[in-house]
Amino acid sequence: MRVVIAEDSVLLREGLIRLLTDEGVETVAACGDGDALVALVAEHRPDLAITDVRMPPGFGDEGLRAALTIRPTPVLVLSQYVEEQYAAELIGGGARGVGYLLKERISDVAEFADAVRTVAGGGTVIDPEVVGQLLGRNPLRGLTPREREVLALMAGGLSNAGIARSLVVGEGAVEKHISSIFGKLGLAPSPDAHRRVQAVLAHLRDNR
């Protein structure tokens, strides 16, 4: 596996490189700002990009903007705190190959290494604290058992066709269940949000 790292703290950046090396992961390039990350990803085409949210020059959302720019390259975002707006924007752009972890999780080497491999492989890893803050309530109480089954399969990454095959029902029935799930979770159509991802986040929080 080949990764590119963007982290303005030299100590943390070098620590990440060493940690990944010990796990058999090659860091092909590293940098300290978002613009450099975009350029390095275009040059090296890595399997995964790892980036901080806040980086020079403004220490605002430079890392996140870079992460959105390099998509669909798998990206794992690290943050000191839960940045709700940034997390929702990143996750809402597509659930495949995306991760958002608090930096404190890096202290658990095995957990971090698993997250790196999961995201690089096209999976989703969202820190439980991020999920908890994005969804401050349990919105799943009103779902029927069948709707919960459908939602669980959605969280497993299955398409509508895959869900239909798994449950041995027609795609039309699956679409109706998903529409009902969206309605019960209060997820109205919006150009700024991905309802399927928001529903999956609700499922993850309920099962953490």
C-alpha positions in Angstrom: 0.0 0.0 0.0 1.2 3.5 -0.9 0.2 6.6 1.0 0.7 10.4 1.0 0.6 12.3 4.3 -0.3 15.9 4.8 0.4 17.1 8.4 1.9 20.4 9.4 3.4 19.1 12.7 6.8 17.6 11.8 6.8 15.4 14.8 3.4 13.9 14.1 4.2 13.6 10.4 7.4 11.7 11.1 5.6 9.6 13.7 2.9 8.6 11.2 5.5 7.6 8.7 7.3 5.4 11.1 4.1 3.9 12.4 3.0 3.1 8.9 6.4 1.7 7.9 6.2 -0.7 10.9 2.8 -1.8 9.5 4.2 -2.5 6.1 2.7 0.7 4.5 4.9 2.8 2.2 4.7 6.6 2.6 5.6 7.8 -0.9 5.5 11.5 -0.1 4.7 13.8 2.9 4.0 17.5 3.1 2.7 20.2 5.5 -0.1 22.0 3.6 -3.2 21.3 1.5 -2.0 22.6 -1.8 1.0 20.4 -1.6 -1.2 17.4 -0.8 -3.2 18.0 -4.0 -0.1 18.1 -6.1 1.5 15.1 -4.5 -1.6 13.0 -5.0 -1.7 14.0 -8.7 2.0 13.0 -9.0 2.1 9.7 -7.1 -1.5 8.5 -7.3 -1.4 6.8 -3.9 -3.8 4.2 -2.5 -4.6 6.5 0.3 -4.1 10.1 1.4 -3.9 11.0 5.1 -4.5 14.6 6.1 -5.1 16.9 9.0 -8.1 19.3 8.8 -6.5 22.5 9.8 -3.2 23.4 8.1 -1.2 26.4 6.8 -1.6 29.1 5.7 -4.9 29.9 7.5 -5.3 26.9 9.8 -8.9 26.8 8.8 -10.3 24.0 6.6 -7.3 23.7 4.2 -6.8 20.0 4.8 -10.5 19.3 4.3 -10.7 21.3 1.1 -7.7 19.4 -0.2 -9.4 16.1 0.8 -12.5 17.0 -1.2 -10.4 18.1 -4.2 -8.5 14.8 -4.4 -11.6 12.6 -4.2 -12.3 9.9 -5.3 -8.8 9.0 -4.0 -9.4 7.3 -0.6 -8.8 9.8 2.1 -8.4 9.5 5.9 -8.9 12.8 7.7 -7.4 13.3 11.2 -8.6 16.1 13.5 -7.7 17.3 17.0 -11.4 17.9 17.7 -14.8 17.0 16.2 -15.3 19.5 13.3 -19.0 18.8 12.7 -19.4 20.9 9.6 -16.2 19.5 8.0 -17.0 15.9 8.8 -20.5 16.2 7.4 -19.2 17.7 4.2 -16.6 15.1 3.7 -18.8 12.2 4.5 -21.7 13.6 2.5 -19.6 13.6 -0.6 -19.6 9.8 -0.8 -19.2 7.0 1.7 -16.6 4.9 -0.2 -13.0 5.2 0.8 -13.4 7.8 3.4 -12.4 8.1 7.1 -12.6 10.7 9.8 -10.7 10.0 13.1 -9.7 12.0 16.1 -5.9 12.2 16.5 -6.2 10.5 19.9 -7.1 7.3 18.0 -3.5 7.1 16.6 -2.3 6.1 20.0 -4.0 2.8 19.4 -1.7 1.5 16.7 -3.7 -1.6 15.8 -7.0 0.4 15.5 -5.3 3.1 13.4 -3.6 0.5 11.1 -7.0 -1.2 10.6 -8.6 2.2 9.7 -5.9 2.8 7.2 -6.4 -0.5 5.5 -10.2 -0.2 5.6 -10.3 3.2 4.0 -7.7 2.3 1.4 -9.8 -0.7 0.5 -12.9 1.5 -0.2 -14.5 1.2 3.3 -15.7 3.8 5.7 -14.3 4.5 9.1 -15.9 7.3 11.2 -14.9 8.0 14.8 -17.7 7.2 17.2 -17.4 10.7 18.8 -17.9 12.2 15.3 -21.0 10.1 14.8 -22.3 11.0 18.2 -22.0 14.7 17.6 -23.4 14.6 14.1 -26.4 12.6 15.4 -27.2 13.9 18.9 -30.3 11.7 19.2 -31.4 8.1 18.3 -33.6 8.6 15.2 -34.0 4.8 14.5 -36.7 4.1 17.1 -39.5 4.4 14.5 -38.1 2.0 11.9 -39.7 -1.3 11.3 -37.6 -4.5 11.6 -37.5 -4.8 7.8 -36.4 -1.2 7.5 -33.6 -1.8 10.0 -32.5 -4.8 7.9 -32.4 -2.6 4.8 -30.4 0.1 6.7 -27.9 -2.5 8.0 -27.3 -3.7 4.5 -26.9 -0.1 3.3 -24.3 0.4 6.0 -22.5 -2.7 4.7 -22.1 -0.9 1.4 -24.7 -2.8 -0.7 -26.5 -1.1 -3.6 -30.3 -1.3 -3.9 -29.8 -4.3 -6.2 -27.5 -6.0 -3.7 -30.0 -5.4 -0.9 -32.8 -6.8 -3.0 -30.8 -10.0 -3.7 -29.9 -10.4 -0.1 -33.5 -10.0 1.1 -34.9 -11.9 -1.9 -37.3 -9.0 -2.8 -37.6 -6.7 -5.8 -35.7 -3.5 -6.1 -38.9 -1.6 -6.1 -39.6 -2.8 -2.6 -36.1 -1.8 -1.5 -36.6 1.7 -2.9 -39.8 2.0 -0.9 -38.1 0.9 2.3 -35.3 3.4 1.7 -37.7 6.2 1.0 -39.6 5.3 4.2 -36.3 5.3 6.2 -35.4 8.7 4.9 -38.8 10.0 5.8 -38.7 8.6 9.4 -35.2 10.0 9.9 -36.2 13.4 8.7 -33.8 13.3 5.8 -35.2 15.6 3.1 -33.7 15.8 -0.4 -30.9 18.4 -0.4 -28.1 19.3 -2.9 -25.8 19.8 0.1 -26.3 16.4 1.8 -26.1 12.7 0.9 -29.1 11.1 2.6 -27.8 7.6 2.2 -24.7 8.5 4.1 -26.6 10.3 6.8 -28.8 7.2 7.3 -25.8 5.0 7.6 -24.3 7.3 10.2 -27.5 6.9 12.2 -27.1 3.1 12.0 -23.4 3.3 13.0 -24.2 5.4 16.1 -27.0 3.0 17.1 -24.6 0.0 16.9 -21.4 1.4 18.3 
